[in-house]
């Protein structure tokens, strides 16, 4: 469950990124992550546990240093025992920003789930620390995580498997590489199981910067698909057999691009400060 924000304090930013964010000449997403993590004073811990590529952690370390963070450290976890080490917990307690790389989200939850590290990340976010992640690192941020599922636009019973995520919030379910991998159907199916949550489908090179006031602010070159199932009037999920299509009525869908916003509390979307058309 999400940690309670102490009285008088403000929750930190939650920043899921759809994967394949620009790391070269247009690093707006990573630059903004550094800004909301303290800017020139940012102290960032990079957790590359989802990836089995040895260069993943060092690459993000170099990127955040080049952008201007004051301190960056890679902290990998190979076993659940690592998540109990006092030195690692102390280092995480010092960070102003925590960043999870891409890879396999089940590897992250298998190693970190239910450990002191997972509890500390939730607690630090409740005390104002920014927590972000890209691709698999985005999917694990919420309480309900899509572990895996089928591609396509249809809602199919049994086509998605959910697993517990880190639990920074229970307000939304994330899906990443959204348009590129045709994942509308699996996000809708996940919402059919749990219509309380908001579905957030993130295109590649696109991020949802979710502020302390529960407002989603879009950054990046793609789109964010918001699916609100709170007013669904009918769902056949409970009566269809596995593998069969599901009928859902009353869904509300918003497509947001950079500058647009969505408030997770009021469930209101706004075009915000969209850029004007170039001549």
Buried (B, 14 or more C-beta within 10 A) or exposed (E): EBBEBEEEEEBBBBBBBBBBBBBEEEBBBBBBBBBBBBBEEBBBBBBBBBBEEEEBBEBBBEBBBEBEBBBBBBBBBEEBEBBEEEEBBEBBEEBBBBBBBBBBBBBBBEBBBEBBBBBBBBBBBBBBBBBBBBBBBBBBBBBBBBBEBBEBEEBBBBBBEBBBBBBBBBBBBBBBBBBBBEBBBBBBBBBBBBBEBBBBBBBBBBBBBBBEEBBBBBBBBBBBBBBBBEEBEEBBBEEBEEEEEBEBEEBEBBEBBBBBBBBBEEBEBBEBEEEEEEE
